[in-house]
Amino acid sequence: MNNRKKIFVVWLVSLFILSAASFNCAPGFYGEARLFEYPPPLVPVEPARATVVPISQKMSMAVFNFIDQTGHSGAITEGLPDALSTMLFQSNRFSLYDRGQLRHDDYGQLLASWQKHQKHKVITKNQEKPLGSRPFDLSALAGEFNAIVTNVDTILIGAITEIQSSVVTLDYRVVNAWSKTVLYGGQHRIGYSMAGREVDFNREDLRRLVKAIVNAFPNPKAVRTGQVLVQDGKVLTVNLGRRDKILPGLNALIIAPGEQILKTPSGEKIHDVMYLAEGYVKAVYENSCKMVVITATPGEYRDVRVGDYVKLK
């Protein structure tokens, strides 16, 4: 065989081997060896993360009726929280729960009703029966109260402790609705005048009270966005702390990195923020805090992961 034939045979054999390898012939025909996998292996697709609709994007608040400790505050007890709610809404720092649903079943009334029941009940040999035509149902009142507080971040409660010379003294507290942590409290005097049963409160006094409440909380626009460092069940470690003016009881939104892009039928693109959960601050350290997840989809709080963003409300 001359050299030209040898070269041709080598070229032909090489071409045949490469062709067989490229087409990935079945095992047993050219052995088990494969240079290429076909079809390519499947890449696991990450399951969709459960998202939530936040209670609110601002700090939400319910202003309850104030307890009358003077016994003669009359229309002031209901009129003052109404006027204060309007001022708090106008501050643009809070979203307010409708006062129309708060005038009958609130924290003060719940306690007062329970105390009245304890005072007037008749104890028999086997059971307790409250006096009056309608039995006292503490569980029903507590259920109504819980239905309200689980739809807000904070509640404003207080007591009218003194009325003198057309000035009412109010002791008040802002409380986290979930953890019951007192975020802020104080005492404030508000002037008023009456025409019949109509009460007119001094607007400057109300503004000073609202300013004190607003300034008690860090401005969310001035606080950097934090990140989840550690996730242990519903407890998160976040890189926000005292240096960021974080306080126990503050609420925050937990957001997935990036954004979801949706398309309308007309082709318009909408950038959708993926809210994963809400949480409240449980403990604060110099440069970190512990946060508890409160509104993740039941059983799906594990969708909150290390690296997710945390934005103060």
Summary of the structure (lengths in Angstrom):
residues: 313
radius of gyration: 32.8
end to end distance: 87.7
largest distance: 127.1
contacts: 841
relative contact order: 0.13
helix: 27%
strand: 31%
